[in-house]
């Protein structure tokens, strides 16, 4: 890494930061991998087993959960949220607090050079294709084809 990290960031020892990564203030990273020359904005959380490629821009207030893979040169706008469980619950049917053993992480993949607009919500089990654009505020519930533009709630194809 080329720059010292501010003391108010929480970056766990198991995080893999490639050379040239820039991390801005109030960031929480644990168990993830961040590729070369990627920028991580203020108030971003990236969870374990998430992978971010090279030359990405992850804008402020974004949440990237376990099971998300973001390939190289991807833009993620402000306040984007990824989801890894379509039917989350706090407790089991017996009323006990759920643990990791009670559910399975569902993957999400964002392919190279895709762009995700601010405020988008990306559900699990989807792939956003290479060079695709997701409009601001969109709720992505199914795959986005390569090069396509989608917007709305739920996200609908605007053009290919």
VEXDREN-2710 file (C-alpha; in Angstrom, 1 decimal):
% VEXDREN-2710
k/r/px/py/pz
1/UNK/0.0/0.0/0.0
2/UNK/1.3/3.4/-0.9
3/UNK/-0.3/5.5/1.8
4/UNK/-0.6/5.3/5.6
5/UNK/-4.1/4.3/6.8
6/UNK/-6.0/6.7/9.1
7/UNK/-6.3/5.5/12.7
8/UNK/-10.1/5.6/12.6
9/UNK/-10.3/2.8/9.9
10/UNK/-11.0/-0.7/11.1
11/UNK/-8.9/-3.0/8.9
12/UNK/-8.5/-6.6/10.1
13/UNK/-5.2/-8.4/9.9
14/UNK/-6.7/-10.9/7.4
15/UNK/-7.5/-8.3/4.8
16/UNK/-5.4/-8.6/1.6
17/UNK/-4.7/-5.1/0.2
18/UNK/-2.8/-5.0/-3.1
19/UNK/-0.3/-2.2/-3.8
20/UNK/-1.7/1.3/-4.5
21/UNK/-5.0/0.7/-2.7
22/UNK/-6.4/4.0/-1.3
23/UNK/-8.7/3.7/1.8
24/UNK/-10.5/6.8/3.0
25/UNK/-11.9/7.5/6.5
26/UNK/-14.2/5.4/8.7
27/UNK/-13.9/2.2/6.6
28/UNK/-14.5/-1.3/8.0
29/UNK/-12.7/-4.1/6.2
30/UNK/-12.4/-7.7/7.3
31/UNK/-11.5/-11.0/5.6
32/UNK/-11.7/-9.4/2.1
33/UNK/-9.4/-8.9/-0.9
34/UNK/-8.9/-5.5/-2.6
35/UNK/-7.0/-5.3/-5.9
36/UNK/-4.3/-2.9/-7.1
37/UNK/-5.0/0.8/-7.3
38/UNK/-8.6/0.5/-6.1
39/UNK/-10.2/3.4/-4.1
40/UNK/-12.4/2.7/-1.1
41/UNK/-14.5/5.7/-0.1
42/UNK/-15.5/6.9/3.3
43/UNK/-18.0/4.9/5.4
44/UNK/-17.6/1.7/3.3
45/UNK/-17.9/-1.8/4.8
46/UNK/-16.5/-4.8/3.0
47/UNK/-17.1/-8.2/4.7
48/UNK/-15.1/-11.4/4.7
49/UNK/-14.9/-13.5/1.5
50/UNK/-15.7/-10.5/-0.7
51/UNK/-13.3/-9.8/-3.5
52/UNK/-12.7/-6.4/-5.2
53/UNK/-10.6/-6.3/-8.4
54/UNK/-8.0/-3.8/-9.7
55/UNK/-8.7/-0.2/-10.6
56/UNK/-12.2/-0.1/-9.0
57/UNK/-13.9/2.9/-7.4
58/UNK/-16.1/2.0/-4.4
59/UNK/-17.9/5.2/-3.4
60/UNK/-18.9/6.3/0.1
61/UNK/-21.5/4.6/2.3
62/UNK/-21.4/1.4/0.3
63/UNK/-22.0/-2.1/1.8
64/UNK/-20.4/-5.1/0.2
65/UNK/-21.3/-8.3/2.0
66/UNK/-19.8/-11.7/2.1
67/UNK/-20.1/-13.6/-1.2
68/UNK/-19.8/-10.6/-3.5
69/UNK/-17.1/-10.6/-6.3
70/UNK/-16.4/-7.3/-8.1
71/UNK/-14.1/-7.7/-11.1
72/UNK/-11.6/-5.1/-12.4
73/UNK/-12.4/-1.5/-13.4
74/UNK/-15.9/-1.5/-11.8
75/UNK/-17.5/1.8/-10.6
76/UNK/-19.8/1.5/-7.5
77/UNK/-21.7/4.7/-6.7
78/UNK/-22.6/6.1/-3.3
79/UNK/-24.7/4.1/-0.9
80/UNK/-24.9/0.9/-2.9
81/UNK/-26.1/-2.1/-1.0
82/UNK/-25.4/-5.8/-1.8
83/UNK/-27.5/-8.6/-0.3
84/UNK/-26.4/-12.2/0.2
85/UNK/-29.6/-13.8/1.6
86/UNK/-33.0/-13.4/0.0
87/UNK/-34.9/-14.5/3.1
88/UNK/-33.0/-13.3/6.2
89/UNK/-34.2/-14.0/9.7
90/UNK/-32.7/-13.1/13.1
91/UNK/-33.7/-16.3/14.7
92/UNK/-34.3/-20.0/13.9
93/UNK/-37.8/-21.5/13.9
94/UNK/-37.2/-22.5/17.6
95/UNK/-36.5/-18.8/18.5
96/UNK/-32.7/-19.2/18.9
97/UNK/-30.5/-16.5/17.4
98/UNK/-29.3/-17.6/14.0
99/UNK/-25.6/-18.3/13.4
100/UNK/-23.6/-18.8/10.2
101/UNK/-24.6/-22.5/10.3
102/UNK/-28.2/-21.6/9.8
103/UNK/-28.0/-20.1/6.4
104/UNK/-26.0/-20.2/3.2
105/UNK/-24.3/-17.2/1.5
106/UNK/-25.7/-16.6/-2.0
107/UNK/-23.1/-15.2/-4.4
108/UNK/-23.2/-12.0/-6.6
109/UNK/-20.8/-11.2/-9.4
110/UNK/-20.1/-7.8/-11.0
111/UNK/-18.2/-8.3/-14.2
112/UNK/-15.4/-6.1/-15.5
113/UNK/-16.0/-2.4/-16.3
114/UNK/-19.6/-2.5/-15.1
115/UNK/-21.0/0.7/-13.4
116/UNK/-23.5/0.7/-10.6
117/UNK/-25.4/4.0/-9.8
118/UNK/-25.8/5.5/-6.4
119/UNK/-28.5/4.0/-4.2
120/UNK/-28.8/0.8/-6.1
121/UNK/-29.6/-2.4/-4.2
122/UNK/-28.2/-5.6/-5.7
123/UNK/-29.8/-8.9/-4.6
124/UNK/-27.9/-12.1/-4.3
125/UNK/-27.7/-14.8/-7.0
126/UNK/-27.2/-12.3/-9.8
127/UNK/-24.5/-11.4/-12.3
128/UNK/-24.1/-7.9/-13.6
129/UNK/-22.5/-8.4/-17.0
130/UNK/-19.3/-6.9/-18.4
131/UNK/-19.7/-3.2/-19.2
132/UNK/-23.3/-3.1/-18.0
133/UNK/-24.8/0.0/-16.3
134/UNK/-27.2/-0.1/-13.4
135/UNK/-29.1/3.1/-12.9
136/UNK/-29.2/5.1/-9.7
137/UNK/-31.8/3.7/-7.2
138/UNK/-32.3/0.5/-9.2
139/UNK/-33.2/-2.8/-7.4
140/UNK/-31.4/-5.6/-9.3
141/UNK/-33.3/-8.8/-8.8
142/UNK/-32.0/-10.8/-11.8
143/UNK/-29.0/-11.0/-14.1
144/UNK/-28.0/-7.9/-16.2
145/UNK/-26.7/-8.8/-19.7
146/UNK/-23.2/-7.6/-20.7
147/UNK/-23.3/-4.0/-22.0
148/UNK/-27.0/-3.5/-21.0
149/UNK/-28.4/-0.6/-19.1
150/UNK/-31.1/-1.3/-16.5
151/UNK/-33.0/1.0/-14.1
152/UNK/-36.0/1.0/-11.9
153/UNK/-37.6/-1.1/-9.1
154/UNK/-37.3/-3.9/-10.1
155/UNK/-34.6/-3.0/-12.6
156/UNK/-35.7/-3.3/-16.1
157/UNK/-33.8/-3.4/-19.4
158/UNK/-33.6/0.1/-21.0
159/UNK/-31.1/-0.8/-23.7
160/UNK/-28.5/-3.3/-24.8
END
